[in-house]
Amino acid sequence: MYYGYFNGTIAPTDQLAVGVTDLSLLRGYGLFDYFLTYNGRPFQWDWYWERFQNSASRMHLPLPLSKDETYAIVMNLVERSNEASLKTGLTSLNDLAFRFILTGGYSADSISVVRPNLLILAEMIHPTPTIQYEQGIKVILDEYVREMAEVKSTDYKRVILMAEAIRAARASDLLYQKGGEISELSRSNFFIVKGDRLITPDRHILHGITRKTVIQLAQSDFQVDERPVLLSELYDADEAFTTSSTKKVLPITQIGDLTIGDGYVGPKAKFLLERFDELVKTW
Amino acid sequence: MYYGYFNGTIAPTDQLAVGVTDLSLLRGYGLFDYFLTYNGRPFQWDWYWERFQNSASRMHLPLPLSKDETYAIVMNLVERSNEASLKTGLTSLNDLAFRFILTGGYSADSISVVRPNLLILAEMIHPTPTIQYEQGIKVILDEYVREMAEVKSTDYKRVILMAEAIRAARASDLLYQKGGEISELSRSNFFIVKGDRLITPDRHILHGITRKTVIQLAQSDFQVDERPVLLSELYDADEAFTTSSTKKVLPITQIGDLTIGDGYVGPKAKFLLERFDELVKTW
């Protein structure tokens, strides 16, 4: 059983509910963040908090809790969710995902922001299937760029709208490009590898915490270029991969009709995934 | 007291709530529609239903109710909301606003659509202040175009984000333009008047039901041009106005620094508002 926090109340997640005048429901006005715990501790907490705060500020929503208050609630939810799991007979404590959601709050005139609503939800982690790490994934190109891409708003209409097209292509996700410039996947960042160079888009993207972690881990072995990346650069890439909290470092072996490198998972993505797994093991 | 319907349950609106795995909350995946009743009957019901159905189809969400079932619920909510008002001592039955909200529904993996959630809410009408009809409103230009403008998705982030800028300019709303082409206001359509010509944008807009009604009402007295409208055309416009269900026909006398015509409410907008008021009086 998972617990959540909503405006001061802590309860099992399936007992939490939001009133129907919330501006996320009426007007799509909300933002979120999402991270995992490793060994019971929030991964890269300082960076996630900074990004959450930045999204809130860019959307003109004051945060109702301080960093320390929020951390205390997260740890409280870790404890309660674990206690509940132990009671149902599970013996090992598993790590959790956390979702913060900040909305425009309840609005009497259905447009004016008065006081934001804050949800903090502990969730089950949906791990990426092992076969995807072994074979790499296929993505399809989509001409699109997210509005206010740097803000983690809740606007993910595009990928839900494209779900049928993704399935029809036997692909896992979209790779967004606009006018030939690549930005990101629908919920994760994008890298290509050329020799000892890692190349990753630096604009029209959400600045991923896993992206930042991987760039740090890569410093001693790679030259990392953060810059605009063109579609044409895919043709002579050795490897491609995507990064996110749940995908970690996930190889991409096909982009639309184009096979990346030799079509198999490459050594550089594998190497970075190992470095990442080492880091989180002792987090 | 106002009543609402949520997935089969009818209750006072303030007792309705949506669980926290709804895709409108998690991913901004929702659409809506909004109309008024006149003399207790839904205004332009056929047209609103057609548009709601079209939005749902464009967002790949099956409608859980038929047109007739939905109409019966609307009339049920009219009755209950009126009964509740009578009990509290009000003697006259007032007209209501209705908001339909269709979301991506509850999602276990926070991205896949399984079964949409449908809300039908009776609401108080927020009438446009009389002084705005007497003096006209000011709007400010904003370089923006709504994604999937023809679909009434719940995505109104832009105008909420710009609320401070609108207030600072002592304006009432935004007029969207992109590359010099005007589309619409944040929640209403746009018209200019030149002589006996009504000119209104025909693309990148939500096809407003009030817009359609006004075009019908205008047929015998105006030539109506539905076509792309450029910013440069504002300079020699006699009048400008906006249309929506709650604004009806509302004059615009200032757009940014530009005064429209002589800066006063013009006779053509007044004439069309009178025609509109006559129509709804006997609806």
Contacts between the chains, C-beta under 8 A, distances in Angstrom:
chain1	res1	chain2	res2	distance
A	4	B	20	6.7
A	6	B	20	7.5
A	13	B	20	6.3
A	13	B	21	7.9
A	14	B	19	7.1
A	16	B	19	7.3
A	16	B	20	4.9
A	17	B	17	3.5
A	17	B	18	6.1
A	17	B	19	5.4
A	17	B	20	6.8
A	18	B	17	6.1
A	18	B	18	5.5
A	18	B	20	6.5
A	18	B	22	7.9
A	18	B	25	6.3
A	19	B	14	7.1
A	19	B	16	7.3
A	19	B	17	5.3
A	20	B	4	6.7
A	20	B	6	7.5
A	20	B	13	6.3
A	20	B	16	4.9
A	20	B	17	6.8
A	20	B	18	6.5
A	20	B	101	7.7
A	20	B	119	6.1
A	20	B	121	6.3
A	21	B	13	7.9
A	22	B	18	7.9
A	22	B	25	7.5
A	23	B	160	7.0
A	24	B	24	6.5
A	24	B	25	5.1
A	24	B	28	7.4
A	25	B	18	6.3
A	25	B	22	7.5
A	25	B	24	5.1
A	25	B	25	6.6
A	25	B	30	6.8
A	25	B	101	6.5
A	25	B	103	7.2
A	25	B	154	7.2
A	26	B	32	7.4
A	26	B	99	7.7
A	26	B	101	7.3
A	26	B	154	6.4
A	27	B	154	5.8
A	27	B	155	7.6
A	27	B	156	4.1
A	27	B	157	7.2
A	27	B	160	6.2
A	28	B	24	7.4
A	28	B	28	4.2
A	28	B	30	7.0
A	28	B	153	7.2
A	28	B	154	4.5
A	28	B	155	4.3
A	28	B	156	6.3
A	28	B	157	5.8
A	29	B	156	7.1
A	29	B	157	5.7
A	29	B	160	5.1
A	30	B	25	6.8
A	30	B	28	7.0
A	32	B	26	7.4
A	59	B	157	7.8
A	59	B	161	6.6
A	60	B	161	6.7
A	60	B	163	7.7
A	60	B	164	6.9
A	99	B	26	7.7
A	99	B	110	7.6
A	101	B	20	7.7
A	101	B	25	6.5
A	101	B	26	7.3
A	103	B	25	7.2
A	104	B	160	6.2
A	109	B	126	5.8
A	110	B	99	7.6
A	110	B	123	7.7
A	111	B	156	7.4
A	111	B	159	7.2
A	111	B	160	6.8
A	111	B	187	8.0
A	112	B	163	7.2
A	113	B	160	6.4
A	113	B	163	7.2
A	119	B	20	6.1
A	119	B	25	8.0
A	121	B	20	6.3
A	123	B	110	7.7
A	126	B	109	5.8
A	147	B	147	7.2
A	147	B	157	7.4
A	148	B	157	7.9
A	153	B	28	7.2
A	153	B	157	6.6
A	154	B	25	7.2
A	154	B	26	6.4
A	154	B	27	5.8
A	154	B	28	4.5
A	155	B	27	7.6
A	155	B	28	4.3
A	155	B	155	6.5
A	155	B	157	6.9
A	156	B	27	4.1
A	156	B	28	6.3
A	156	B	29	7.1
A	156	B	111	7.4
A	157	B	27	7.2
A	157	B	28	5.8
A	157	B	29	5.7
A	157	B	59	7.8
A	157	B	147	7.4
A	157	B	148	7.9
A	157	B	153	6.6
A	157	B	155	6.9
A	159	B	111	7.2
A	160	B	23	7.0
A	160	B	27	6.2
A	160	B	29	5.1
A	160	B	104	6.2
A	160	B	111	6.8
A	160	B	113	6.4
A	161	B	59	6.6
A	161	B	60	6.7
A	163	B	60	7.7
A	163	B	112	7.2
A	163	B	113	7.1
A	164	B	60	6.9
A	187	B	111	8.0
